[in-house]
Structure formats: C-alpha cells, structure tokens
Amino acid sequence: MILASTETVAGHRVERTLGLVRGSSVRVRHVGKDIMASLRNLAGGEVYEYTKLMAEVREQAVDRMVADARALGANGILAIRFQSAEVSRGAAEMMCYGTAVRLSEED
C-alpha cells in the first residue's frame, strides 16, 4: 500500500479512483499520565506522555484507514490528511482520511 500526502506519486499513475477512506480513534487521558504531564508542565519542555499517546492514536487511525482502502481493493491512498478534535473534556479524536486509488507503474 502506497501512502502519500500528495495527489500524485512519482513513477505511478492513477488507474482508478475508488473514493474517500478514513480511520479514526478516540482516546482519553490517563490520570497517572496527567499527573506526570502536570509536573513536566511546571518545568517546561515536551510532555512525553502526551507525545506518545498522540503517536499511538495517529498510527491506529492510519491502520483503520488502510483497512478501509484495502476493502475497496485499493493499493494506494493519496492526499492523506489528519484532523483532531476534542470530543469531551479529556477525550480527543484523531481522524485520518484520504482518497483510495488503484495505482500502476508508469512505463
């Protein structure tokens, strides 16, 4: 599966556009991690607990989007974008979406 944030992929052409695919995941904060994050906030710098949490939720959203594309028979997803939103206090959704396509190598 070729994943790209661009509308084209060098050396490939789009044979067929299959449609919008998406994947999302909602995560809530963990009380223990919130305490560590609050302590880090006092000193400044990166909040590793949240960085790790967001990386995990992005990967899960991408995996779900890829599964959606495979179900359509795609071998590529173009114009991939991410979006996040607060669902409720302490819970956030990460959405990943793009266009599922059938790609072939150019001659």
Secondary structure as the mmCIF struct_conf table of DSSP 4:
data_model
#
loop_
_struct_conf.conf_type_id
_struct_conf.id
_struct_conf.beg_label_comp_id
_struct_conf.beg_label_asym_id
_struct_conf.beg_label_seq_id
_struct_conf.end_label_comp_id
_struct_conf.end_label_asym_id
_struct_conf.end_label_seq_id
STRN STRN1 ILE A 2 LEU A 3
BEND BEND1 SER A 5 GLU A 7
TURN_TY1_P TURN_TY1_P1 ALA A 10 GLY A 11
STRN STRN2 HIS A 12 VAL A 28
HELX_RH_AL_P HELX_RH_AL_P1 VAL A 31 ALA A 43
BEND BEND2 GLY A 45 GLY A 45
HELX_RH_AL_P HELX_RH_AL_P2 TYR A 48 ALA A 71
TURN_TY1_P TURN_TY1_P2 LEU A 72 GLY A 73
BEND BEND3 ASN A 75 ASN A 75
STRN STRN3 GLY A 76 SER A 88
TURN_TY1_P TURN_TY1_P3 ARG A 89 GLY A 90
STRN STRN4 ALA A 91 GLU A 105
#
